[in-house]
Amino acid sequence: MNAVIPRAQVNARLSGVLAGRWVWIVMLPVALLASASVLESAWAQPQTPLSQASPEAQKLVQIKVTGSRRFSPDAIAACTGLELGKTVTDDDFKQASRRLADTGAFTDVAYTFSYSSAGTRLEFKVTDAQRFVPAHFEDFVWFSESEMRQRIQEHVPLFAGELPLSGRMADDVSDVLQAMLIEKGVPGHVDYLRVSKNDGPVESINYKVSEVLIRVRKIEFTGAGTEELPALETAAAKLGNREYSRARLEQFARTDLLPVFLSRGYLKAKFGEPQPKPATEANQAGADIEENPHNRTIIDVVFAATPGPQYKLKEITWSDNHEFPSDKLQGMLHAPVGAPANTQRLNEDLKAVQELYGSHGFVTATIKADAEFDDAASTVAIHLQVTEGAAYHMGELQFRGLDNGLVAKLQAAWKLSPGDTYDSTYLARYLPEAQKLLPPRFDWSVSPHVTANLRDKSVDVDLIYSVKATGQ
């Protein structure tokens, strides 16, 4: 080969004969590992190539790995595909380097090797990729989380729950999951998606099974007390016979199940991850599903609850509230001292307090709650810190989607003039009254947009109307 490789890209040299050993050093940036021709051109032939060494010298006796802070040397060595005691060649080292580079877990891979009559010693030096994200398994209900992770690690040694954003590791994990489905006789296909919010950076890689319908027959609970169990079962009835989604169930636990405990003073309560289990054939008769039974799975879901201690309210204190006295704000709370601390009700009450501030122009007011627990006494003291901000006034009012006559009527009905203290509760009262002024033969909808302008402390209101004929 006649290709010329710049020294900055590839540095390969024969370091010489040291104590009877040939030492060969190869430094290969990951960007070059995808090109076999570049790899080969980087190799000048030593006086005695490894392939011409004695059989004893060609046996691999050591794999050493340095440079990684994320992975263990054993995991990286396993990922190379090389085995101790086996006869190796120069090409084996190149292929092993490619395997490491192709994972996407490293930005650079370099290796050196030396051989003598005792065998060949190989050393890799790697640099970890900067970003890894969690892998989430959405609906693999036929396997436990630990079973999936164990099987994946057997075939993808570098997998420890997170994946690099590039390279083959995400595909390799998908291949393992697909093989597990085939072994189980599940006629599904594994898909994965890189998930981000609002076009932001990737936050996770989510795996999902397509072409199989998974329905929830019922939800069961463990760890809940007799007083909480009926409320949990009532909330869970909403999800009966619905398509399974781990993300939806986790959200359901946060928004519908956890409040059952928080409203009773179990302020450190938590739920484990939803655990699906296939329903028995005898129990599947109650599921009203018309799809092909071969492509469906009916499951029950078990939530393990850990209520923790029950806390009683010791006191509630306020600070930094200047517009309204503490007695007035305290009177808006339904939180009796000595009773189980109901933080769900407290959150609702604090929303009413924020509305009070908003009705007086303090539209950016916030309330921060800090809890001080006394585990020995099973009590909690809650401190509420108010950040009132500035009072805002009424700015511009715009109507869109209406003719001039209707705009004039609706504008006349609006009672906040420019410069008046803005009342954030007024819009909710105004819209039903404005609806009465619109022609009744049409089906009107309105999309309000409220913008607080930090610069001049004003609030602009933009009401966008749309209409469709009712057919009358």
Backbone torsions as a table, in degrees:
resi	resn	phi	psi	omega
1	MET	NA	144.1	-176.0
2	ASN	-114.4	4.9	-178.0
3	ALA	-64.0	142.7	179.1
4	VAL	-105.0	124.7	-178.0
5	ILE	-108.9	119.4	179.8
6	PRO	-59.0	145.5	-179.0
7	ARG	-60.7	-31.5	-179.6
8	ALA	-66.5	-22.8	-178.4
9	GLN	-92.5	-47.2	-176.9
10	VAL	-134.7	132.4	179.1
11	ASN	-124.8	103.4	179.8
12	ALA	-124.4	128.5	-179.1
13	ARG	-153.3	152.8	174.0
14	LEU	-89.7	114.4	-174.9
15	SER	-78.9	-15.4	174.4
16	GLY	119.8	-174.1	179.3
17	VAL	-94.9	114.3	-179.5
18	LEU	-117.4	114.0	178.1
19	ALA	51.6	41.1	176.5
20	GLY	83.3	9.3	-178.9
21	ARG	-113.9	145.8	167.0
22	TRP	-90.0	129.9	179.5
23	VAL	-116.9	122.4	-176.8
24	TRP	-118.9	125.3	-174.9
25	ILE	-114.6	126.3	179.5
26	VAL	-130.9	123.5	177.7
27	MET	-117.4	115.7	-172.6
28	LEU	-126.1	106.2	174.0
29	PRO	-59.0	146.2	-177.9
30	VAL	-55.3	-35.9	-176.7
31	ALA	-61.5	-23.5	-177.7
32	LEU	-94.4	-14.1	-173.7
33	LEU	-68.0	-18.9	-179.9
34	ALA	-76.4	-10.5	-175.7
35	SER	-109.8	107.9	-178.3
36	ALA	-65.3	-35.6	-179.1
37	SER	-64.8	-39.4	177.2
38	VAL	-63.8	-40.5	178.9
39	LEU	-60.0	-47.5	-175.6
40	GLU	-66.5	-38.7	-178.4
41	SER	-68.7	-17.4	179.9
42	ALA	-78.8	-8.3	-173.4
43	TRP	-100.6	111.4	166.0
44	ALA	-87.2	144.4	-174.7
45	GLN	-78.7	125.8	174.8
46	PRO	-70.6	168.6	179.8
47	GLN	-61.9	-34.6	177.0
48	THR	-130.8	92.1	-179.6
49	PRO	-60.6	155.8	-179.5
50	LEU	-57.9	-35.2	-178.4
51	SER	-65.4	-20.1	-179.7
52	GLN	-101.5	1.6	179.1
53	ALA	-74.8	171.2	-179.6
54	SER	-65.8	156.1	178.6
55	PRO	-55.6	-36.8	179.7
56	GLU	-65.7	-38.9	-179.0
57	ALA	-68.8	-26.2	-177.1
58	GLN	-82.8	-3.9	178.6
59	LYS	-82.0	131.1	-179.1
60	LEU	-77.6	119.5	-176.8
61	VAL	-112.5	-12.7	-179.4
62	GLN	-156.0	137.6	169.1
63	ILE	-123.3	115.9	179.6
64	LYS	-112.7	139.7	-178.5
65	VAL	-130.0	133.0	176.1
66	THR	-134.7	162.8	171.7
67	GLY	103.5	-20.2	-176.2
68	SER	-95.2	135.2	173.9
69	ARG	-101.9	-10.7	-175.6
70	ARG	-97.9	-37.1	-172.6
71	PHE	-114.9	151.9	176.6
72	SER	-77.7	151.5	176.9
73	PRO	-56.5	-37.8	-179.5
74	ASP	-63.7	-40.5	-179.7
75	ALA	-65.7	-41.3	179.4
76	ILE	-67.1	-42.1	178.7
77	ALA	-61.8	-40.4	178.3
78	ALA	-63.8	-33.5	-178.8
79	CYS	-69.8	-20.7	-179.3
80	THR	-70.7	-23.9	-176.9
81	GLY	83.3	-0.3	179.3
82	LEU	-86.0	149.5	-179.5
83	GLU	-125.8	135.5	177.0
84	LEU	-64.3	142.3	179.6
85	GLY	89.8	-10.3	180.0
86	LYS	-90.7	152.8	175.0
87	THR	-74.0	134.1	-175.8
88	VAL	-125.1	160.2	177.3
89	THR	-131.0	173.2	176.2
90	ASP	-59.1	-40.2	-179.3
91	ASP	-63.6	-33.1	177.0
92	ASP	-61.0	-38.7	179.6
93	PHE	-68.7	-39.9	177.1
94	LYS	-61.6	-45.6	-179.5
95	GLN	-65.1	-37.9	177.8
96	ALA	-63.6	-39.7	178.2
97	SER	-64.4	-40.3	178.4
98	ARG	-62.7	-40.5	179.6
99	ARG	-59.0	-44.4	179.3
100	LEU	-65.0	-42.7	-178.8
101	ALA	-66.4	-40.1	-176.2
102	ASP	-66.7	-20.7	178.8
103	THR	-63.1	-29.0	-173.8
104	GLY	84.7	-0.1	-176.9
105	ALA	-80.7	-11.8	-175.1
106	PHE	-132.8	144.8	175.7
107	THR	-90.3	-24.1	178.1
108	ASP	-142.3	143.3	175.4
109	VAL	-134.3	125.8	175.2
110	ALA	-134.0	152.0	177.7
111	TYR	-144.8	154.5	172.0
112	THR	-130.8	153.9	174.1
113	PHE	-145.5	153.7	176.7
114	SER	-139.6	152.2	179.9
115	TYR	-141.9	152.6	177.1
116	SER	-152.7	-172.6	179.4
117	SER	-63.6	-17.8	179.1
118	ALA	-82.5	-12.4	-179.5
119	GLY	128.2	-173.7	-177.0
120	THR	-107.0	134.0	176.6
121	ARG	-113.8	132.1	-174.9
122	LEU	-122.4	135.8	177.7
123	GLU	-130.6	129.6	174.8
124	PHE	-106.2	138.8	170.2
125	LYS	-120.8	122.9	-173.8
126	VAL	-125.5	160.2	173.1
127	THR	-124.0	123.7	-176.8
128	ASP	-65.9	144.6	169.3
129	ALA	-64.0	154.5	-173.4
130	GLN	-78.7	-39.3	-171.6
131	ARG	-115.8	130.2	171.2
132	PHE	-129.5	150.0	179.4
133	VAL	-130.2	155.8	-179.2
134	PRO	-65.9	149.1	170.5
135	ALA	-99.5	127.0	179.2
136	HIS	-113.6	138.1	-179.6
137	PHE	-112.1	106.4	-165.8
138	GLU	-73.9	-49.1	-168.9
139	ASP	-145.5	41.6	177.3
140	PHE	-90.0	69.6	-168.4
141	VAL	-73.7	-10.1	-178.0
142	TRP	-84.5	-6.8	-176.7
143	PHE	-135.5	149.8	173.2
144	SER	-79.1	160.7	179.2
145	GLU	-60.1	-42.3	-179.1
146	SER	-66.5	-36.5	178.7
147	GLU	-64.4	-42.9	179.6
148	MET	-65.1	-45.0	-178.7
149	ARG	-63.6	-39.1	179.2
150	GLN	-64.4	-44.9	-179.5
151	ARG	-66.0	-39.9	179.8
152	ILE	-63.6	-44.6	-177.9
153	GLN	-65.8	-28.3	177.1
154	GLU	-63.0	-33.9	-176.3
155	HIS	-106.5	-20.3	178.4
156	VAL	-126.9	81.4	-170.4
157	PRO	-56.7	-27.2	-177.3
158	LEU	-82.7	-5.0	-177.9
159	PHE	-77.5	125.2	176.7
160	ALA	-136.8	32.2	179.1
161	GLY	103.7	-15.3	-180.0
162	GLU	-126.9	157.6	-177.0
163	LEU	-132.1	147.5	172.7
164	PRO	-72.5	161.6	-176.2
165	LEU	-81.3	-11.1	177.9
166	SER	-136.0	173.8	178.9
167	GLY	92.1	-172.2	-171.5
168	ARG	-93.2	-7.7	-172.3
169	MET	-59.3	-40.6	179.3
170	ALA	-62.0	-40.1	177.0
171	ASP	-68.1	-39.2	179.7
172	ASP	-63.3	-40.3	176.7
173	VAL	-63.0	-42.1	178.1
174	SER	-59.9	-40.9	-179.7
175	ASP	-63.7	-40.1	179.0
176	VAL	-64.5	-45.2	179.9
177	LEU	-63.3	-38.8	178.4
178	GLN	-63.6	-41.4	178.0
179	ALA	-62.7	-37.0	178.6
180	MET	-65.7	-39.8	177.4
181	LEU	-63.0	-42.1	-179.7
182	ILE	-63.5	-43.7	178.4
183	GLU	-60.0	-35.0	-178.4
184	LYS	-82.6	-9.2	-178.1
185	GLY	77.1	24.5	179.6
186	VAL	-90.4	121.0	-176.3
187	PRO	-83.4	52.8	-178.2
188	GLY	-116.8	169.7	179.4
189	HIS	-124.1	135.9	-178.3
190	VAL	-86.5	126.1	173.7
191	ASP	-121.6	154.7	172.9
192	TYR	-139.9	155.4	-174.9
193	LEU	-138.9	135.7	172.4
194	ARG	-83.4	119.2	-169.7
195	VAL	-104.2	133.7	174.9
196	SER	-141.2	166.3	179.4
197	LYS	-111.9	128.7	174.9
198	ASN	51.9	45.5	178.1
199	ASP	60.5	24.1	177.2
200	GLY	-85.1	-167.2	179.7
201	PRO	-66.2	154.7	178.4
202	VAL	-62.6	131.5	-177.6
203	GLU	-107.1	-23.5	-179.8
204	SER	-163.8	164.7	171.7
205	ILE	-117.0	115.7	-172.8
206	ASN	-105.7	129.2	178.8
207	TYR	-103.6	141.0	-175.3
208	LYS	-145.7	151.8	176.9
209	VAL	-99.6	123.1	175.8
210	SER	-103.4	165.8	176.6
211	GLU	71.7	11.8	175.1
212	VAL	-133.1	131.1	177.8
213	LEU	-93.5	124.1	179.7
214	ILE	-117.2	119.4	-177.7
215	ARG	-116.5	144.5	177.5
216	VAL	-91.8	120.3	178.0
217	ARG	-83.6	-46.6	178.2
218	LYS	-158.0	165.0	178.8
219	ILE	-118.4	133.0	179.7
220	GLU	-116.2	159.4	-178.2
221	PHE	-130.9	143.6	170.6
222	THR	-125.6	149.4	176.6
223	GLY	88.1	-8.5	-178.3
224	ALA	-86.1	147.4	177.7
225	GLY	-78.2	167.2	-177.7
226	THR	-65.1	-26.9	179.8
227	GLU	-76.6	-31.9	-177.4
228	GLU	-89.0	-25.5	-173.4
229	LEU	-58.5	-44.3	179.0
230	PRO	-60.2	-39.7	179.9
231	ALA	-67.7	-37.2	177.7
232	LEU	-66.0	-42.0	-179.6
233	GLU	-66.9	-35.5	176.9
234	THR	-64.8	-43.6	178.1
235	ALA	-65.2	-38.6	-177.1
236	ALA	-70.1	-22.9	-179.4
237	ALA	-61.7	-20.8	179.2
238	LYS	-65.7	-24.3	-175.1
239	LEU	-100.0	4.9	-177.9
240	GLY	-58.3	134.6	175.6
241	ASN	56.9	39.0	176.4
242	ARG	-111.3	160.2	-179.6
243	GLU	-65.5	137.8	-176.6
244	TYR	-73.8	136.6	171.8
245	SER	-150.3	118.9	-179.1
246	ARG	-62.3	-43.0	179.8
247	ALA	-60.9	-41.8	179.8
248	ARG	-66.2	-38.9	179.7
249	LEU	-67.7	-38.9	177.8
250	GLU	-64.6	-40.3	176.4
251	GLN	-64.7	-40.3	178.4
252	PHE	-60.6	-40.3	178.9
253	ALA	-62.9	-38.6	-179.0
254	ARG	-71.9	-41.3	-171.1
255	THR	-92.8	-25.7	-174.5
256	ASP	-118.6	-32.9	-176.3
257	LEU	-91.6	-47.8	-178.1
258	LEU	-58.7	-38.1	177.8
259	PRO	-58.2	-24.2	176.7
260	VAL	-59.5	-39.1	179.3
261	PHE	-82.0	-41.1	-177.8
262	LEU	-63.8	-30.8	179.5
263	SER	-75.4	-9.9	-179.3
264	ARG	-113.2	14.2	175.0
265	GLY	90.3	2.0	177.6
266	TYR	-87.5	77.6	-168.0
267	LEU	-78.7	-10.6	176.7
268	LYS	-112.2	19.3	180.0
269	ALA	-65.8	152.3	176.6
270	LYS	-154.5	158.8	176.9
271	PHE	-116.4	142.3	172.4
272	GLY	-75.0	174.5	178.3
273	GLU	-64.5	145.6	178.4
274	PRO	-61.3	130.5	-178.6
275	GLN	-109.1	106.3	179.5
276	PRO	-80.5	147.1	173.1
277	LYS	-142.4	132.0	-179.1
278	PRO	-59.8	133.9	176.1
279	ALA	-73.1	147.2	179.1
280	THR	-69.3	156.6	-178.7
281	GLU	-57.8	-35.6	-178.5
282	ALA	-66.2	-29.7	-177.6
283	ASN	-90.9	-7.6	-176.5
284	GLN	-80.3	-8.3	-177.6
285	ALA	-62.9	-26.7	-178.6
286	GLY	-77.0	-6.5	-178.4
287	ALA	-91.8	118.2	-176.9
288	ASP	-87.2	84.2	-177.6
289	ILE	-128.2	129.5	-175.9
290	GLU	-97.6	-9.1	-175.1
291	GLU	-68.0	164.4	178.2
292	ASN	-55.8	122.0	-178.0
293	PRO	-57.8	-26.2	-179.5
294	HIS	-66.2	-27.6	-177.3
295	ASN	-107.0	23.5	-179.9
296	ARG	-133.9	152.8	174.7
297	THR	-136.4	129.0	178.3
298	ILE	-107.6	129.1	-173.7
299	ILE	-130.9	161.1	164.4
300	ASP	-108.5	150.9	-179.6
301	VAL	-119.2	132.7	179.8
302	VAL	-110.8	126.3	173.2
303	PHE	-107.4	125.8	175.0
304	ALA	-95.2	117.3	-179.3
305	ALA	-98.0	139.8	173.0
306	THR	-123.1	94.9	-173.8
307	PRO	-66.1	-36.9	-174.1
308	GLY	74.0	-171.0	-178.3
309	PRO	-73.6	153.5	174.9
310	GLN	-95.4	129.0	-176.2
311	TYR	-108.5	140.2	172.8
312	LYS	-101.0	151.0	-177.0
313	LEU	-77.3	124.2	177.6
314	LYS	-88.1	-46.8	179.6
315	GLU	-169.8	162.3	171.3
316	ILE	-128.2	128.5	179.1
317	THR	-122.8	154.3	-179.8
318	TRP	-118.9	152.9	174.0
319	SER	-149.8	155.2	175.9
320	ASP	63.7	18.1	173.9
321	ASN	-94.7	118.5	-177.1
322	HIS	-114.1	-33.1	-177.1
323	GLU	-71.7	-33.6	-179.5
324	PHE	-130.1	138.4	179.4
325	PRO	-69.1	156.8	-178.2
326	SER	-60.5	-36.2	-179.2
327	ASP	-61.3	-40.4	179.8
328	LYS	-65.7	-44.4	179.6
329	LEU	-67.3	-40.0	179.5
330	GLN	-62.9	-34.4	-180.0
331	GLY	-67.4	-15.3	178.5
332	MET	-87.7	-4.1	-178.2
333	LEU	-98.6	141.7	174.5
334	HIS	-106.4	75.5	-173.0
335	ALA	-142.2	79.5	-179.3
336	PRO	-69.6	133.3	177.2
337	VAL	-65.1	137.4	179.6
338	GLY	94.3	-16.2	177.9
339	ALA	-90.1	161.7	174.9
340	PRO	-53.8	133.2	-176.0
341	ALA	-69.7	112.7	-178.6
342	ASN	-99.3	89.4	-176.9
343	THR	-74.5	-20.8	175.2
344	GLN	-65.1	-47.6	178.0
345	ARG	-66.0	-36.9	178.7
346	LEU	-61.1	-41.2	178.6
347	ASN	-61.1	-42.0	177.7
348	GLU	-63.8	-41.1	179.4
349	ASP	-65.0	-38.1	-179.9
350	LEU	-68.3	-29.0	173.4
351	LYS	-63.5	-39.1	177.3
352	ALA	-65.6	-36.3	177.0
353	VAL	-64.8	-41.8	177.9
354	GLN	-64.3	-35.7	176.1
355	GLU	-64.0	-38.5	177.2
356	LEU	-60.4	-46.4	177.3
357	TYR	-61.8	-43.6	-179.9
358	GLY	-62.5	-32.6	179.7
359	SER	-70.6	-13.6	177.4
360	HIS	-109.6	20.6	174.8
361	GLY	91.8	-8.2	-177.9
362	PHE	-87.3	69.9	-171.2
363	VAL	-76.0	-14.5	178.9
364	THR	-104.4	11.2	-178.9
365	ALA	-63.9	139.5	177.9
366	THR	-132.3	157.7	178.7
367	ILE	-130.0	121.9	178.4
368	LYS	-103.3	128.4	-179.1
369	ALA	-106.7	127.9	174.8
370	ASP	-119.5	131.9	-178.7
371	ALA	-107.1	133.0	176.0
372	GLU	-113.8	111.7	-173.8
373	PHE	-93.1	139.5	170.7
374	ASP	-117.2	92.7	-174.7
375	ASP	-66.0	-32.3	-179.3
376	ALA	-64.5	-39.4	-179.3
377	ALA	-95.3	-5.2	-177.5
378	SER	56.6	43.8	178.1
379	THR	-126.0	164.4	178.0
380	VAL	-139.9	136.0	173.3
381	ALA	-108.8	132.0	-175.4
382	ILE	-114.2	125.2	178.5
383	HIS	-108.1	127.8	-178.1
384	LEU	-111.6	116.2	-179.9
385	GLN	-106.8	123.1	-176.7
386	VAL	-98.0	133.7	168.7
387	THR	-114.6	101.2	-170.6
388	GLU	-75.7	-38.2	-175.3
389	GLY	72.1	-164.0	-178.2
390	ALA	-95.4	157.4	174.9
391	ALA	-82.1	131.3	-179.0
392	TYR	-101.3	154.1	178.8
393	HIS	-118.3	166.6	-179.0
394	MET	-68.8	132.2	177.7
395	GLY	-105.8	-125.4	-176.7
396	GLU	-88.8	147.4	175.6
397	LEU	-120.4	124.6	-178.4
398	GLN	-126.5	140.0	173.2
399	PHE	-117.4	134.5	179.3
400	ARG	-129.1	147.7	178.0
401	GLY	88.2	7.2	-178.6
402	LEU	-123.0	155.0	174.9
403	ASP	-78.1	170.8	-173.4
404	ASN	-61.6	-35.3	-179.8
405	GLY	-64.3	-44.4	179.7
406	LEU	-69.8	-36.4	177.7
407	VAL	-60.5	-41.6	-179.7
408	ALA	-63.3	-41.7	-179.8
409	LYS	-65.0	-46.0	-177.5
410	LEU	-71.4	-32.2	179.0
411	GLN	-68.8	-36.7	178.9
412	ALA	-67.3	-28.7	-178.6
413	ALA	-79.1	-15.3	-179.2
414	TRP	-78.9	123.8	-170.4
415	LYS	-98.7	-5.3	177.9
416	LEU	-92.4	118.9	179.6
417	SER	-90.8	154.4	176.2
418	PRO	-54.2	131.0	-179.0
419	GLY	96.6	-18.0	176.5
420	ASP	-66.7	153.2	173.1
421	THR	-59.8	128.3	-175.7
422	TYR	-76.1	135.6	178.2
423	ASP	-111.6	109.0	-176.3
424	SER	-70.0	-12.6	178.6
425	THR	-92.0	-8.5	-173.4
426	TYR	-68.8	-39.6	-175.0
427	LEU	-58.6	-39.8	179.6
428	ALA	-64.1	-30.0	177.4
429	ARG	-81.6	-31.8	-175.4
430	TYR	-72.3	-43.0	-171.8
431	LEU	-58.5	-43.6	176.8
432	PRO	-62.4	-35.7	178.8
433	GLU	-70.4	-38.1	178.4
434	ALA	-65.5	-33.3	-179.9
435	GLN	-60.1	-33.6	-178.9
436	LYS	-68.4	-19.5	-178.6
437	LEU	-87.9	-6.3	-178.1
438	LEU	-91.2	151.9	179.3
439	PRO	-56.7	125.6	-173.5
440	PRO	-73.6	-13.7	-176.8
441	ARG	-78.6	-1.4	179.0
442	PHE	-117.1	153.7	176.4
443	ASP	-94.9	102.8	-174.1
444	TRP	-93.7	143.2	169.8
445	SER	-133.7	151.8	-177.5
446	VAL	-133.9	139.1	176.9
447	SER	-118.2	104.0	-178.8
448	PRO	-84.3	139.5	175.0
449	HIS	-125.3	119.8	-178.2
450	VAL	-114.3	124.9	-176.3
451	THR	-123.8	121.8	175.6
452	ALA	-92.3	122.3	-178.1
453	ASN	-95.5	111.2	-175.8
454	LEU	-64.1	-35.0	-172.9
455	ARG	-62.3	-51.5	-176.6
456	ASP	-110.7	11.0	176.9
457	LYS	55.2	46.8	177.2
458	SER	-119.7	163.2	178.7
459	VAL	-124.5	120.2	175.7
460	ASP	-96.9	140.0	179.9
461	VAL	-120.1	124.6	-179.2
462	ASP	-122.0	115.9	-178.1
463	LEU	-109.0	115.6	-176.9
464	ILE	-105.9	114.5	-177.6
465	TYR	-101.7	144.7	172.3
466	SER	-137.6	159.4	-172.4
467	VAL	-146.8	151.3	170.9
468	LYS	-140.9	145.7	-177.9
469	ALA	-67.5	143.7	179.1
470	THR	-85.0	-9.7	-179.8
471	GLY	92.0	-1.8	179.0
472	GLN	-87.6	NA	NA
